[in-house]
Amino acid sequence: VSQSRSITLNTCTLCLGTLQFPTLAVTPNATGNVTTISTNNFAGDYPIINLLAGKFYKFSSSEGTDRLTLTTTSNVGLVVGTGEVTYFSPTAQTVRMHIHTNSSCGTESVYRTTKVKCLNCQ
């Protein structure tokens, strides 16, 4: 007897930023302390962050309702969340954290502070 199954995956719109800010990549503190990415990010920006292999990272915005979309530098989606997201980096890689006001990819020229923390760094 042969059975066929269909699986539907829930997908979400990847909100992609249009301006890299800050202009240089940020490397999180390797001792596990919080690293401020920027105190001047707008919704619509994307900072670039260097990650170590085998580490968990928490990314956050001071605007708790911001939609954060983490992608590769080629904009392949990794994780999406509101206010903060946690991501396990299986390899050393560079990622983008796209910041928007909502799931409709809203932009806003209001400063927000963005941060990253390595959760299992010593």
Secondary structure, DSSP 4 states (H G I P E B T S, - for coil): -----------------SEESSSS-B---TTS--EEEEEEEEETEE-EEEE-TTEEEEEEESSTT-EEEEEETT--EEEEEESEEEEEESSSEEEEEEEESSTT---EEEEEEEEEEETT--
